[in-house]
Each structure stands twice: as structure tokens, then as C-alpha cells.
Amino acid sequence: MRKKLAVLAGVCVLGLCAGCGQQADGAAQDRGQEQEISEADVSEAENDGEGDQSGDGVLSDEAGGMADEAGAAEKEADSGDAQSADDGGQPGLESGEPSPSVNEEKGLEIPENGRRLTEEELAEYTEWIQEFSNYGFLLSDWKSPEQIDLYQVFYSSAGVGRPGTEEEKQAHLARWNYAEIETDFGAIDKAAVDALLLEKVGFTYDELVEKGSEGMKDWYYAETDSFCSESGDTNYCLFGCTDGVMNADGTAVTLQFDGDDWVRTCEVKVSVESGHRRFLGNHIVEGWIRDTETFSETHTEERGDCLINAAVFENLNMDADTSAVENTYVLGDWGKITKEALQGVWYYHPKDVGDSEEYDVVLQFDGDKAVVYYPAVEFYGDTYYEWDVVDRSSRGLCPELAIYWRGTKEGELAWYILGISEERDYFWCNGEVFYKQ
């Protein structure tokens, strides 16, 4: 069964280890974009978690992430054949006539006295948007710059990142109560963030915050004046420019880009003056980031062979009072966390991703058999797995719920459980609560 590693609401990049920790605002933003990985890629990653006394697992919210640019660049190169520009060269914006094959039915309206872009120009914009400094501006819906999701813009470092220093690593570990860095770690100097934002949208970081932007407060460290995060390139989206129109004086274009399911189609307004391009706005027309109904319909169909009773999804029970443990590091009686106590069906949905069903997690335990429904990483509840509750108390660690989805006891899908209620109507990790169904 092919797996995907998704990064919104609970996916990190070291192995397949499910999260028991909700990171604050910024980390939650990072969970949203998908990158396919092969079974071989997954098997190379080790599932550690032993140093994680907070119970945070590896499919927990990412601690943000500036991408490994070398790896991301390799991915971009691998994708080049599918979306490359014309080998014959890239004419300038004023060259050529629109080709009959330009996709006019896409619906971009030509401005008065303006024109439609040529095939060569569309190829040039495809090449431009695939740069790491540009594609992140298409991963949120915004009409004015302060609405841009800056976490998405700089998640893969936007081409201006650097390796984090030891001081920055220690500050990161202390902030998130982590025992060690589990993935690639990177930093971006605030000066570099300011320079890129000035170039791309005409404002510095502080100016955007003053205008109402949420900024990247979870990544910012005042002592080093930098933004730091554990990294990944999982939000990279290979966009292709499928249509475009230019105004009469050639100073502004509206472009249509097609990406993946997360941002399937978007329309981007760009100013073009003296050869310099600046983003003016991005409207996501279609994609799971906007259309949760489409996502729900798709995954309801994929749930067809699910071993979990459909009534669970239609009549979810979340009546238990879990206020004492939600979003709080609370330790329960670890001795009560047993296989017997976990028998039955459990449901979790991260509150910070809205209504999207992509991040629903349903776990069913029947004796020694486990079923996992977790569409964000393509578990659809159609397979039985062996599972266990691993006692780690001798090391001062909470129990591990381990699901051996590979058929071995290596690289398990795991949650680190901090406690279970007296009535056994919910159990909790760090910020994640599973309700008994």
C-alpha cells in the first residue's frame, strides 16, 4: 500500500510515527502539503522517540521546517521532464503570438487592449514559479500581503536559509521541550526574510505584522534575530502555468497555475515593471486547502473497504469532558495504559485544521488486531495490523502505542500516550485527545 507523508495536522519526517503533541500556531500551519514517498524511503527512516519524554511522536505536528534545499532541488530536477520549458529558449514577455493550443477555455478574461500570453511565456512563468523563493506564495489564499501564510513561504527556506547554529539548536530544543533534533534543522536570518519579502511583495516582515499578518512567531528567536525550525521539503508543489493574460501597458499579468490536489488551480496577480516581478495576490480556485467537501467525497469513496463500521464516521462521540488534558502536558497513571484498556474504537481530529477530514484518525483495536484510518498518510482502515503497548517506564518515558504496519517491529506507527481516563472514555497524548466511540 503506497503511503504519503503529509504535513498539516500531524505529520513529521522521521519515519512514520504518529503524533502525541500539538505544536503551537506555526507548526500547525506546516501540516498541509503532501509529498509522495516510497516504501523504501520510509523504511530508511528510523523511528526513535526514546528521548521524547513529552510524548511527542514523529507524526506529531512538525516543529516547522526549513527544507533541505539540496534534497528539494533534487526533487525539482527529477520533475523537470514533466513540466520543463521549451528547450528552444525562453522569449521575453513581449515576444511571440498566442499559440492555438493555449488553454483559453480556462476562463481568464483578457483585459481591455491587453492580450493572452504565448506558450513560450507560460513556460517561462512555469520555470519562474518553481523556484524555491516563489512557489510558497501560492500555498495560501490572499488578497493583500498581510494575509500571506509566511510559514508556507519560508517552510522550505525560500532559498535564503542556512544551517542552524548550536545556539539556535539549543534554543529550539528548550522552547519545544525536545530531547534532541529529530530531522534536518535550519535557520533564516530575519534580514534575509526582510530582503526576500521586499523583493517579492514590497514589505518587510515587521511591516506585514504591523498590517495584521500573524507572522512566524513560533519560529522567531529574538536572541539570534532568526527564524528556526526542524525541516522538510514536504510542502513543495510543482506548479505549471496553464494560462495567462497581460494588461494593455504590459505592467501586470494574471496567471493560472495548476498544482497538486492541495492547490489544484490558482490565479496569481503579478506586477511586471522594468523586468521585476512582484506578487500582488493569489486566489486558490480549487484544491483541498479550500474545498474540504471535495476532499470528504473523495475519501468517503476510498473508505469503501474500511474495516471500521461506517456508523463511527457518521455519529462520532466526543461527549467526554477532556478539558483537563487538552493542550496541556498532563501525566496520568501509566500503569492503566494497557492493551486491554485500549480495546475498541477511538477517534481524534486536530481542532486547528478546521473541518477537513484529511486529518481524522480512527484507531480500532480488537484483541491483537489493529485497524488504522488516517487518510493524511494514506491509511484507509482496510488492513489488520499487529500492535502492542510498549512499557518504557524504566527509562522514565510514557507508554508507546505501536502499530506494526510494515509486518515487522521496526519503523512502527506510534503514539506516545500520557494517560487514560478512569472511565476509559478517552486517552491523551501531548495536546491530542482520542475519544472512545
C-alpha positions in Angstrom: 0.0 0.0 0.0 1.5 3.3 -1.1 2.0 5.9 1.7 2.1 9.6 1.5 3.7 11.9 4.1 1.5 14.9 4.6 2.5 17.8 6.6 -0.6 19.7 8.1 -2.0 18.4 11.3 0.2 15.7 12.4 3.0 14.7 10.1 6.7 14.9 10.7 9.5 13.5 8.6 11.4 10.9 10.7 9.8 7.6 10.0 6.1 7.0 10.4 5.4 7.7 14.0 2.1 9.3 14.9 1.9 12.5 16.9 1.3 13.0 20.6 2.0 16.7 20.6 0.3 19.7 19.1 2.8 22.4 18.3 1.5 25.9 18.5 0.2 28.0 15.7 3.1 27.9 13.3 3.8 24.2 13.5 0.1 23.5 12.7 0.5 25.6 9.6 3.1 23.3 8.3 0.9 20.3 8.0 -0.7 20.7 4.9 1.2 19.8 1.9 1.8 16.4 0.6 4.9 14.8 -0.8 4.9 11.2 -2.1 7.5 9.0 -0.6 8.2 5.4 -1.5 8.1 2.5 0.9 11.9 2.4 0.5 12.2 6.0 1.7 10.0 5.3 4.7 12.0 2.2 5.7 15.2 4.1 5.7 14.0 6.4 8.4 14.3 5.3 12.0 11.5 5.5 14.5 13.2 6.7 17.7 11.1 8.7 20.1 13.0 7.5 23.2 14.3 10.9 24.1 10.9 12.3 23.7 9.7 12.4 27.3 6.9 14.8 26.4 5.2 12.0 24.5 5.6 13.9 21.2 5.7 11.4 18.3 7.2 11.7 14.9 3.9 12.1 13.1 3.1 14.9 15.5 2.9 18.5 14.3 6.1 19.5 12.6 8.2 21.9 14.5 8.0 24.0 11.4 10.7 23.3 8.9 13.2 24.9 6.6 13.8 22.4 3.8 17.0 20.7 2.9 17.4 22.6 -0.3 19.7 20.1 -1.8 17.1 17.4 -1.4 14.3 19.7 -2.6 16.4 20.8 -5.6 16.9 17.1 -6.5 13.2 16.6 -6.4 12.7 19.7 -8.6 15.3 18.3 -11.1 13.6 14.9 -11.1 10.3 16.6 -12.0 11.8 18.6 -14.8 10.9 16.3 -17.7 7.2 16.5 -16.9 7.0 20.3 -16.6 10.1 21.7 -18.4 10.0 24.8 -20.5 10.6 24.8 -24.3 14.2 23.7 -25.0 14.4 26.2 -27.7 14.8 29.1 -25.3 12.6 31.5 -23.4 11.5 34.5 -25.3 10.8 37.7 -23.4 7.4 38.8 -22.3 6.8 40.8 -25.4 7.7 38.1 -27.9 5.6 35.7 -30.0 1.9 35.3 -30.6 -0.5 33.2 -28.6 -0.4 29.6 -29.8 -3.7 28.0 -30.8 -3.1 25.4 -28.1 -3.1 28.0 -25.3 -5.8 26.9 -23.0 -8.3 29.7 -23.5 -11.2 27.7 -22.1 -9.7 28.1 -18.6 -11.5 31.4 -18.5 -9.0 34.1 -17.8 -10.5 37.3 -19.2 -8.3 39.3 -21.4 -8.1 42.9 -20.1 -9.2 45.7 -22.4 -6.5 46.3 -25.1 -4.5 43.5 -23.4 -3.5 40.1 -24.7 -3.2 36.5 -23.8 0.3 35.1 -23.1 2.1 32.9 -25.6 3.0 29.3 -24.9 6.7 30.4 -24.5 5.7 32.9 -21.9 3.6 30.3 -20.0 6.7 28.0 -20.0 8.8 30.9 -18.7 6.4 31.5 -15.8 6.3 27.8 -15.0 10.1 27.9 -14.6 9.9 31.1 -12.5 7.2 29.8 -10.1 9.1 26.6 -9.4 11.9 28.5 -7.8 12.1 28.0 -4.0 11.7 31.7 -3.5 8.4 31.8 -5.3 6.2 28.8 -5.0 5.3 29.3 -1.4 3.3 32.4 -2.2 0.8 30.2 -4.0 0.1 28.0 -0.9 -2.3 30.3 0.7 -5.3 32.4 -0.4 -4.6 36.1 -0.1 -5.8 39.4 -1.5 -3.3 41.6 0.3 0.2 40.8 1.5 -0.6 40.7 5.2 -2.8 37.7 4.5 0.1 35.6 3.2 0.8 32.4 5.1 4.5 33.1 5.7 5.1 29.7 7.2 4.4 28.2 3.8 6.6 30.8 2.0 9.6 30.0 4.2 8.9 26.4 5.1 11.5 25.2 2.5 13.7 28.2 3.4 12.7 30.1 0.2 16.3 29.8 -1.0 17.6 32.0 1.7 18.2 29.6 4.6 21.3 28.4 6.3 22.3 25.6 8.7 21.3 26.4 12.3 24.0 27.2 14.9 24.4 25.3 18.1 22.9 28.2 20.0 19.9 28.1 17.8 19.5 24.4 18.1 19.6 24.6 21.9 17.1 27.4 21.9 14.8 25.3 19.7 15.1 22.2 22.0 14.3 24.3 25.0 11.3 26.0 23.5 9.6 22.8 22.5 10.9 20.7 25.4 12.6 18.3 22.9 15.4 16.0 23.9 17.1 16.1 20.5 16.8 17.3 16.9 15.0 14.6 15.0 15.0 16.0 11.5 17.0 18.5 9.4 17.3 21.8 11.2 17.7 25.1 9.5 17.6 28.9 10.2 16.8 32.0 8.3 18.2 35.4 9.4 15.5 38.0 9.8 17.5 40.2 7.5 17.2 37.6 4.7 13.4 37.3 5.4 13.1 41.1 5.1 15.1 41.2 1.8 13.0 38.4 0.2 9.7 39.9 1.2 10.7 43.4 0.0 11.6 41.8 -3.3 8.5 39.7 -3.7 5.7 41.8 -2.2 7.2 45.2 -1.3 7.1 45.0 2.5 9.4 43.9 5.3 8.4 41.2 7.9 7.7 43.8 10.6 5.6 45.9 8.2 3.5 42.9 7.3 3.0 42.2 11.1 2.0 45.8 11.6 -0.6 45.5 8.9 -2.1 42.4 10.6 0.0 39.4 9.5 0.3 36.6 12.0 3.9 36.4 11.1 6.0 33.4 12.1 6.2 34.0 15.9 6.7 30.3 16.7 9.9 30.2 14.7 11.3 33.5 15.7 14.2 33.7 18.3 15.0 37.3 19.3 18.3 36.4 20.8 19.7 35.4 17.4 17.2 37.5 15.3 16.5 34.5 13.2 13.7 32.1 12.4 14.5 28.4 13.2 12.7 25.2 12.6 13.2 21.5 12.1 12.9 21.0 8.4 11.5 19.1 5.4 10.6 19.8 1.8 7.1 18.4 2.1 5.3 21.5 1.1 6.9 21.7 -2.3 4.3 21.9 -5.0 5.3 21.6 -8.7 3.2 24.3 -10.3 2.7 24.6 -14.1 1.4 27.8 -15.7 -1.5 26.9 -17.9 -2.9 30.3 -18.9 -2.1 34.0 -18.5 -3.2 37.4 -19.7 -1.4 40.8 -19.7 -2.8 44.3 -19.3 -2.6 46.9 -22.1 0.7 48.5 -20.9 2.4 45.3 -20.0 2.8 46.1 -16.3 0.6 43.4 -14.8 -0.3 39.8 -15.6 -2.8 37.4 -14.3 -1.6 33.8 -14.3 -3.3 30.5 -13.9 -1.3 27.7 -12.3 -2.2 24.0 -11.8 -0.5 22.2 -8.9 -1.4 19.1 -7.0 -4.6 18.1 -5.1 -3.7 20.5 -2.2 -3.7 23.5 -4.6 -5.1 22.2 -7.8 -5.7 25.5 -9.5 -4.9 29.1 -8.5 -4.9 32.5 -10.1 -2.0 34.8 -9.3 -1.7 38.5 -10.0 1.8 39.7 -10.6 3.2 43.2 -11.5 5.9 43.4 -14.1 7.7 46.6 -14.2 11.2 47.2 -15.5 11.7 43.4 -15.7 10.9 42.9 -12.0 8.1 40.7 -10.9 6.2 41.2 -7.7 3.3 39.2 -6.3 0.0 41.2 -5.9 -2.4 38.4 -4.8 -3.2 34.7 -5.1 -6.7 33.1 -5.3 -6.9 29.4 -4.8 -9.8 28.4 -7.1 -9.7 24.7 -6.4 -7.9 22.3 -4.1 -8.3 20.5 -0.8 -6.9 23.6 1.0 -10.1 25.3 0.0 -12.6 22.6 -0.8 -13.0 20.2 2.1 -16.2 18.9 0.6 -14.4 17.6 -2.4 -11.8 16.0 -0.1 -14.5 14.4 2.0 -16.3 13.0 -1.0 -13.0 11.6 -2.3 -12.1 9.9 0.9 -15.6 8.6 1.6 -15.2 6.7 -1.6 -11.8 5.4 -0.6 -13.3 4.3 2.7 -15.4 1.8 0.8 -13.4 -1.3 2.1 -12.8 0.1 5.5 -12.9 -2.4 8.3 -14.3 0.2 10.7 -18.1 0.4 10.9 -19.3 3.3 8.8 -21.6 4.4 11.7 -18.5 5.5 13.6 -17.8 8.2 11.0 -21.4 9.3 10.8 -22.1 9.5 14.6 -18.9 10.5 16.3 -19.0 10.5 20.1 -17.0 13.3 21.6 -19.0 13.9 24.8 -16.3 13.2 27.3 -15.0 16.2 29.3 -11.4 16.4 28.3 -10.7 20.0 29.3 -8.2 19.0 32.0 -5.8 17.4 29.5 -6.3 19.3 26.2 -3.3 21.3 25.0 -1.6 20.7 28.4 1.2 18.4 29.4 -0.5 16.2 32.0 0.8 12.8 33.2 -1.7 10.1 34.0 -1.3 6.7 35.6 0.8 4.9 33.0 0.1 1.5 34.6 -3.5 1.9 33.3 -2.5 2.2 29.7 -2.7 -1.4 28.6 -3.9 -3.4 25.5 -7.0 -4.4 27.4 -7.8 -0.7 28.2 -7.4 0.3 24.6 -9.8 -2.3 23.1 -12.5 -0.7 20.9 -12.6 2.3 18.5 -11.0 5.7 19.2 -11.3 9.0 17.3 -9.1 12.1 17.1 -9.3 15.2 15.0 -7.0 18.2 15.4 -9.0 21.3 16.0 -6.7 23.7 14.3 -7.3 22.3 10.7 -11.0 23.2 10.5 -13.5 20.7 9.1 -11.2 18.9 6.8 -11.5 15.1 7.2 -8.0 14.6 5.9 -6.6 14.6 9.4 -9.2 12.4 11.1 -7.6 9.5 12.9 -9.6 6.5 13.8 -8.0 3.5 15.6 -9.7 0.2 16.1 -8.3 -2.5 18.4 -9.8 -5.9 18.5 -7.7 -8.3 20.5 -4.3 -8.4 18.8 -5.6 -6.8 15.6 -5.4 -3.1 14.9 -7.0 -1.1 12.1 -5.9 2.5 11.2 -7.8 5.1 9.3 -5.6 8.1 8.7 -6.0 9.5 5.2 -3.3 12.2 5.6 -0.8 9.4 5.3 -3.0 7.0 3.3 -4.2 4.6 5.9 -7.8 3.8 5.0 -8.7 1.1 7.5 -8.6 -1.7 5.0 -5.9 -3.8 6.7 -5.3 -5.6 10.0 -2.0 -5.0 11.8 -0.3 -6.4 14.8 0.0 -3.9 17.7 1.2 -3.6 21.2 1.6 -1.2 24.2 5.3 -0.8 24.9 6.2 -0.1 28.6 9.0 2.4 28.6 8.7 3.4 32.3 12.2 2.1 33.2 13.6 4.9 31.1 11.2 7.5 32.5 9.1 7.5 29.3 5.4 7.2 28.8 4.0 4.0 27.1 4.2 3.7 23.3 1.2 2.6 21.3 3.0 0.8 18.5 1.2 -0.4 15.3 3.4 -2.7 13.2 2.1 -1.7 9.8 5.1 -3.0 7.9 4.8 -6.5 9.2 7.9 -6.1 11.4 8.5 -4.3 14.7 10.7 -1.7 13.0 9.5 1.7 11.9 6.1 1.3 13.6 3.3 3.8 13.5 3.3 5.1 17.1 1.6 7.3 19.5 3.1 8.1 22.9 0.3 8.1 25.5 0.4 10.2 28.6 -2.7 8.9 30.3 -6.2 7.4 30.0 -9.3 8.5 31.9 -10.8 6.5 34.8 -13.9 5.7 32.7 -11.7 4.8 29.7 -13.7 7.1 27.5 -10.7 9.0 26.3 -6.9 8.8 26.3 -4.5 11.6 25.6 -1.0 12.3 24.2 0.5 15.8 24.4 -2.3 18.0 23.2 -4.1 15.2 21.4 -7.2 13.5 22.8 -8.6 10.3 21.4 -12.3 9.7 22.2 -13.8 6.3 22.7 -16.5 5.5 20.2 
